[in-house]
Amino acid sequence: MSRSALAVSRPSRDPHVPRYQGAEFCELPLPQTTEPWPKHKRLRDAAIEDYDASLRELRYRIGERPFVWPNRTMYFFADIHADADAWRRSLIASGGVRWLGHADDAYELTREGKRALFVIAGDCFDKGPSNLRLLRAIKILIDKGADVEILAGNHDLRTLVGLAYMGRKEPRFAHLFVRMGKKTMPLFEELRREYLEPDDASELSEAELHELLFPDERWFAEFPGEAEGLVPDKKIAKELKRIREKMVELPQKCEELGLSLAHIHRAAEKARELFLHPGGEFHWFFERMDVARRWGSFLLAHAGVDDVTAKLMARDGVFGLNTWFHRLLADDPFELYHGSVGNTFRTKYREIDHPFTEAGVRDMYEAGIYGIVHGHKNIRRGHRVLMREGLLNFEADCSVDVNTRRVEDIGGLGYATMVFRPDGVALGISADYPHVKVFEAERVFPLLTIA
């Protein structure tokens, strides 16, 4: 009997599972098996709500569109929320890096990673254990030569405008510092720990600081008129209520951290120096940020779209949307945060959000955009794919940072990435699902073009 006949056959490796390199530094098992995404039948989650759409629904509602799929790998990450360890695990899960040790910089790009686009789709700030460590870890990826796209998230912009307009008393600006809320206070604690002496505090009194940083009763009277026509009425009422709540929560969080308003104000001044000044250590983060990116027939964004932004993209493309974003960022952060551009990083398609109707769908089709890849929603069974109005939506698993997982009672550590491959396949990889989800575009789009 020949040697070959006696050889023990080995199971073949599933070609859709990424070649994880450095899995021993992931701390969690990485999925080794695959399943079709979506399955033939509609799936529902534990709350008996729709999870993935069915394959039949996708074919029926979007399948006739001439979908363009880029012939380049793209790694999509969202809502890392100040958790550098979740970031490391997500990078390893993507297959775009080869991890070599325990440090945040102990890795190199794989051959695929060197050619790929890494998209960080918003919300790097708040919730997690260390904002500054995560930002430094992202900068390491950039410095290693990766092509990195940073998109705006609501938490990122809330931090930026809160710092930029701290102390301004005009109706459009007076609430923006408080609007950052208690979730931003740990950032100031980090800044104090790393950059300031323990007794380094503002020289203003608590009363003076309260007057400087918090909106007064005149603001509550003037804000509805200032917001009328830009912010839906229901959202105005909600904003007023939420600001009053945050005015109570913020000092409580300071006390919990053992800090006074004087400590927070001094840390916020240091944050402005680090984030807003051209020579600041983290100035690069907001400097290179856009609100959206075109990826074939996909729009990449933090949250979604509305009718106004859809119409703009039909006329001026995604470039026009980003141009509008940067203009508002410089000139009118109030309109940026509350208007249609802000809807791109805030919407959850609720009644209080700017509407997205059939007219918006038609404009997206006119722009050649038939799908959106986004984050912004906490989901529990890994990434999901569904139809929203007439657009294909890939929703990223956004429950990766350790504190979100504790608050949402998910437990354990997290990681998540979506990999869009140049062969028309998308992979959904998450700590919260045991298999790699495999979306094969040709199963949905008979007119698929890879270019």
HELIX and SHEET records of a PDB file:
HELIX    1   1 ARG A    3  LEU A    6  1                                   4    
HELIX    2   2 ALA A   23  PHE A   25  5                                   3    
HELIX    3   3 LEU A   55  ILE A   62  1                                   8    
HELIX    4   4 ALA A   84  SER A   94  1                                  11    
HELIX    5   5 ARG A  111  ARG A  115  1                                   5    
HELIX    6   6 ASN A  131  ASP A  143  1                                  13    
HELIX    7   7 ASN A  154  ALA A  164  1                                  11    
HELIX    8   8 LEU A  176  MET A  180  1                                   5    
HELIX    9   9 LYS A  182  THR A  184  5                                   3    
HELIX   10  10 MET A  185  TYR A  195  1                                  11    
HELIX   11  11 GLU A  206  LEU A  213  1                                   8    
HELIX   12  12 GLU A  217  ALA A  227  1                                  11    
HELIX   13  13 ASP A  233  GLU A  256  1                                  24    
HELIX   14  14 LEU A  261  PHE A  275  1                                  15    
HELIX   15  15 HIS A  283  GLU A  287  1                                   5    
HELIX   16  16 ASP A  307  ASP A  331  1                                  25    
HELIX   17  17 PRO A  333  HIS A  338  1                                   6    
HELIX   18  18 SER A  340  ARG A  346  1                                   7    
HELIX   19  19 GLU A  358  GLU A  366  1                                   9    
HELIX   20  20 VAL A  402  VAL A  407  1                                   6    
HELIX   21  21 ALA A  441  ARG A  443  5                                   3    
SHEET    1   A 8 THR A  34  PRO A  36  0                                        
SHEET    2   A 8 VAL A 436  GLU A 440  1                                        
SHEET    3   A 8 VAL A 425  SER A 430 -1                                        
SHEET    4   A 8 ALA A 416  PHE A 420 -1                                        
SHEET    5   A 8 MET A  74  PHE A  77 -1                                        
SHEET    6   A 8 LEU A 117  ILE A 120  1                                        
SHEET    7   A 8 ASP A 147  LEU A 151  1                                        
SHEET    8   A 8 MET A 289  ASP A 290  1                                        
SHEET    1   B 2 VAL A  68  TRP A  69  0                                        
SHEET    2   B 2 THR A 449  ILE A 450  1                                        
SHEET    1   C 2 VAL A  97  TRP A  99  0                                        
SHEET    2   C 2 TYR A 107  LEU A 109 -1                                        
SHEET    1   D 5 ALA A 292  TRP A 295  0                                        
SHEET    2   D 5 PHE A 298  ALA A 301 -1                                        
SHEET    3   D 5 GLY A 371  HIS A 374  1                                        
SHEET    4   D 5 LEU A 391  GLU A 395  1                                        
SHEET    5   D 5 ARG A 384  ARG A 388 -1                                        
END                                                                             
